[in-house]
Amino acid sequence: MTKLDLVIKNATVIDGTGAEGYISDVGIKDGKIAKIGNGLEAEKTIDASGLILTPGFIDSHSHSDKSLITFPDLAEKLEQGITFSIGGMCGSSYTPIEVNGRLESVEEFFSKFEGISFGSGTAIVVGHNTIRRAVMGTVNRLATPEELEKMKTLLRDSLRAGAIGMSFGLFYTPGCYSSIEECIELARVVSEEGGLLTSHIRGEADNLLESVEEYLKIIKASGCRAVFSHHKSAEKQNWGKVKESIAMIDRAIAEGYDIYLDVYPYTASSTTLLARFLPKKYHPEGTTRPVELLRNPETHKIIYDGEYARWGNDISWTIVTGYNGHPEYEGLTVNEIAEREGKADNLEMAFEIIRQTEGTARGCFFTMCEEDVEYVISHPRAMICTDSSVACGKRQFHPRLRASFIRALAKYTRDRGIVSLPEMIRKMTSLPAHVYGLGTKGVIREGMDADICIFNYERLRDVADYKTPTLYNEGLEYVLVNGKVVVENNRHNLVKQAKLYKKIR
Ligand SMILES: [Zn+2]
């Protein structure tokens, strides 16, 4: 037989399909898994005795596209075993956007990256908010028929250029200003082009169930394959509602709709303080910059009173992770920052941070419970995700960015036993490969791409936490992308082996 480039010896292979592990050698040739069996030989070998070998993990919901230009190593992806990501989620994609005063199309975006390599593979969905912003800015109003037609054309062009689908971010501006009719019209274009839909739904707190209902209507009207993004029930009074929301989704699946979920294994979410404390209900018609509402005494009072009624003065459940101009406060709770500033009003401190940063300040928000996280993870159609880009040199971020996949394995599989190890691996590999149509990925089988993780299951540990999110994982011995070793002993070696994925229609 032909000479192999590399043989991984005596690995416990968990192939990604959900099947139990077996001990074997895995031979690699020209970036592919060429041979699986015992007694394989090559000049280069890796001894994987006592280690688990799986397909490379697929980050089912990410923002990787935003870092392709500036941080193409995508190091924090690889360092948790992610060899492929789907970027452009939550309604917000890097493309199509204005570059130097003109709209750069998705087609141009793809041609810019032709021949360029990245640490981890990336596919993109285009964001509804990105498209709406390109056509009509960020104004709070319904689209005119002409604007809707423009959005549909831009969306169709984006899909034909190689995007795999569209993401909604109906919680965020300007998607939160759209009607269900607009969403359905766009979803039908996605369906015509053979794409799929994902959605950060309109609300995940008090309005969770009506938001699930709305997205189900959009899915049913379009017939698209669809994903509920980072499914959760936020804020204490809503804990447990994921049982109801998932029952609604299960009923639609039983009716024949092709629906999935993704989830990150943490009880804190992460977004801007602006999105958290100034939801759409406070935005009068015509609003283009919600941050200005906090500078107008009249609207400030309405928002203050409304948010005070929700939270009172204690918002110690908010850790500020991104605070332009005040890096010394990053990693502290809003309460701690207020104390250092000598302010007694914590909510007003949060508003001050929003104003000072023009709404860019980010935080982690402890608004979920463990039981709900475990319930969502255990659903057979739930995939694991980071919901993140890469750190881009920042010191403070949500630890999911560095450790989601390792935590799902160490905490939720090994320590808590929420699902079996082969089942958790399936949620990270063949399931997202199926959902996103990645035919050569997600399974250890002869002929598939040699994207591979090798780890010590007993030693696997996510070390990053909310105070020190930069800490490296433990127990991830090797990661291979297209047959090349890119991570050894938890650290990326700067080899870039992956390409931007373009869907050919
Ligand atoms: Zn989101």
Residues whose N, C-alpha, C, O or C-beta is under 5 A from the ligand:
A	BS01	ZN	C90 H200
